[in-house]
Amino acid sequence: MQPKSQLKKHVQLRFQTPIEKCARFRNISKFVKMAFQRGIVLAVIVTLLLVCIRATITENEVEDSDILRPADRFRSEIKADDKTKNKPKVSSKEVYANLKKSIESVRKSCGQVCDTSVTGTPGKYYDVIEKTVDCDALFSNPDIDAPGEFCDAPKKPPKWLAPEYTYGDRVPFKYWYIDDTDGINMYTNWSIDLLTYLTERYHLDNMRSPYGEEAVQMIKNFTLAYLDVKDKHVLVYGSQSPWIEVILLEAGARKITSIDYMEITSEHERIETMTAWDMADKFIKRTLPKFDVMVTFSSLEHSGLGRYFLQ
C-alpha cells in the first residue's frame, strides 16, 4: 500500500485543477506558437529559394522555347485532312482487304529483301547477309509508302497481320498507341533564323533534339569519330527537324539532302529537301544524285507502322 503523500501526489497529477490545466495549456500554446513562427520563417525561406530556382528554370525555358522541342514559332501544324481530304471513305473490311493486297504486292517487289529467314556469316559488328535487290521494282511500286485508308487509327493489328510486324513472330509485341488523327506539329519551313539559332545552341553545347540532348551528343560524337562528311554529299532520311543537319553542316558537309514523308522547305543553300515519293520518282528517272554518306535516326525502324498518314 502506497503512503498517503505519494497517493496524494498521484491524484494531483491525474486530476489537475482547472488552473493547472490552463497553465499547462499556455505552455503548449507557447510551444506551438514558437514552432509555428519558426515554421513560417522556414516556409518563407523555402518559398524564396523555390522562387529563385523557378525563375532560373523559367529563364532557361524561355531560351529553350526556341529549341527543337517546343519551338512553336518555327513549327507548323500538319492536319490529317491536309493529306486525306480527297481520300474516299471505305469500310474497315475493305481497308483490310486492300491492305492484304498491298502486302502481297510489296512482298513481290521486295523479293529477298523481305525474306527474314535468310542467314548470314559473322562480321565485325553484325552478320553479313547478301541478297539480290531489285531497286527498280521497289521504287516503282506505288503500294510502298501508300497513304493509309483508315478513318481512325486502329489500336491493335489483326492476328493475320502480326507476323508482318514481328519478323514471323520472332519479336514480341510492345503496344504503344499513337493517334495522329488530329494532325501533328513539325518544322515544315527550315528558315535561316531557325538554322542560325540551332547552330548557336550547338556551339553552346546545349542544342536539343526531339529526343533530348543525349541524342544530339550521341550523333555528334559518332559523326566526329566515325564519319568523314567533310566536303561530302550526305543523305539524311527522316527529318522532321533539322538538328542532324546542323551537326553535319558543322562537321563540314558540302551538301545535305533531307528526305521525309512531309513536304519541307529549306532556306539554307546547302540543304535540299524532298519527299520519299520525290526520291522514288527521281530514282526511276535516273535523276537522283549519288550520296557519299547516309544518316538516319529514329525513322527506318517505325516506317510502315501506320503513322504519318501511311498504311
NORHU-V893240 format. One record per run of one state. SS is the DSSP state (alpha for helix, beta for strand, coil for the rest). FROM is the first residue (numbers start at 1). LEN is the number of residues. If there is no record, write none. Layout:
# NORHU-V893240
ss={SS;SS}
from={FROM;FROM}
len={LEN;LEN}
This chain:
# NORHU-V893240
ss={coil;alpha;coil;alpha;coil;alpha;coil;beta;coil;alpha;coil;alpha;coil;beta;coil;beta;coil;alpha;coil;beta;coil;alpha;coil;beta;coil;beta;coil;alpha;coil;alpha;coil;beta;coil;beta;coil;alpha;coil;beta;coil;beta;coil;beta;coil;beta;alpha;coil;beta;coil;alpha;coil;beta;coil}
from={1;4;15;18;65;72;75;76;79;80;85;92;115;121;122;128;129;135;141;147;148;159;166;184;187;189;191;192;204;213;227;230;231;233;238;243;251;253;254;255;261;265;267;271;276;285;293;297;300;303;310;311}
len={3;11;3;47;7;3;1;3;1;5;7;23;6;1;6;1;6;6;6;1;11;7;18;3;2;2;1;12;9;14;3;1;2;5;5;8;2;1;1;6;4;2;4;5;9;8;4;3;3;7;1;1}
